[in-house]
Amino acid sequence: MAVETKFVVVRKGEEKMTFASKKEADAYDKMLDMAETFTDWLMQSGLALEESQAESMALLLAEQKETVQHILRTSKLPEVKGGEIASEVEASEKSDADEVGNDQKIRAVKAA
């Protein structure tokens, strides 16, 4: 008999997602917290949005946090490389390097 450990993200009594690692579950939970904050902010903004629209928009902003941060820093859209946005590629490369634990430096690439 095999024993498996699963990490379940639960919101308002509802299971949202199941993960194999605590790190992934915590990251997803943090993203949901961010989306909830964005929803509250959008609802207070005075825009004529229904709650479901605000929730959808907030979830998109939270899921695309790296892209939003890039736009806020540079006032430009990130470059698209091979179907992925450059800032997302850099972020995933950084997290891969962090997981491996090597001392390799990551070279920053200036957006055009």
N, C-alpha and C positions, 0 to 999 in steps of 0.2 A: 504494500500500500504506500503510495506517495503522499507526501504532505506538501502543500503549496501555500505560500503566504501571499495574500492579495490585499492591496490597499484600495479601499473604496472611498470615493469622495461623495459625501452626502450633504445635500442642501435642502433645508426645509422638509426633512423627513423623506426626501426622494433621492435614490441613488442616481448620481450623475454619470460616473465613469469609474471603471476598475483598472488599476495599474499593477504592474509586477514589482515596482520599486516605490519606496517612500518618497524619494526625490521627485519622481514624475508626478505622483499624487499631490505633493505639496505645491509644485509648480502650477498644476491645473487649478488647485484650490485658490492660489494667489491670483491667477488669471480671472477666476470667477469673482473674487473680491473686487478686482479692478473693474470688471464689467458692471458690477453692482454700483460702484461709486460713479462710474460714467453715466449709468442710467439715472441716478439721482441728480447728477449735474445737468444732464440733458432735460430732465423734467422741470428743473428750476430755471432753465435758460429763457423761458418765455416763447420758445419756438412752438408752433402748432404741431405737436407730435402726439400720436397716440402712444400709450405705454408700451405696446408691443413693438412699435417702430423704434422707440427710444432704446428698448432692450436689445433689439437686433443690431442697431447702430453701435451701442455700447459694447456688445460682444465682439463685433468686428474690430473696433478700436483696441480692445484688450488683446484679441488674438494677433493683431498686427502691430503690437507695441513697438517693435524694432523699426518698422516703417514709419510710424507716427513720430517716433523720436528723431529719425533721420530728417523728416520733413520739417520738424520744429527747429532742428539745429541748422539746416542748410537752406530752407525755403525752396527745396527742389525735390522732385520725385527721385527715389533711388534708381540706379540702373538695373535693368533686368538682364540677368545672365543665365542662359540655359533654362528659362522658365522660372528661375528663382530670383528674387530681388537681392541685389548685392549685399545690403545690410543684413539680410537673413542668412545669406551664405557665410558672411564674416562671423555672425553670431554663432552659427552652428559649428564653424571651424574652431572658434574659441572654446565652445563648450566641449568639443571633442578633445582638444588639447588639454583642457582642465581635467577631463576624465582620465586621460592617459597618464597625466601627472608628469609629463616631461617638461624640461625647462626651456623648451623651444619658444622663441619670441614670435609673436604674431605681428606681421607687417600691416600697418594701416594703409588703406588704399583711398586716395582722395577721389571723391565723387566729382564727376564732370559737371 
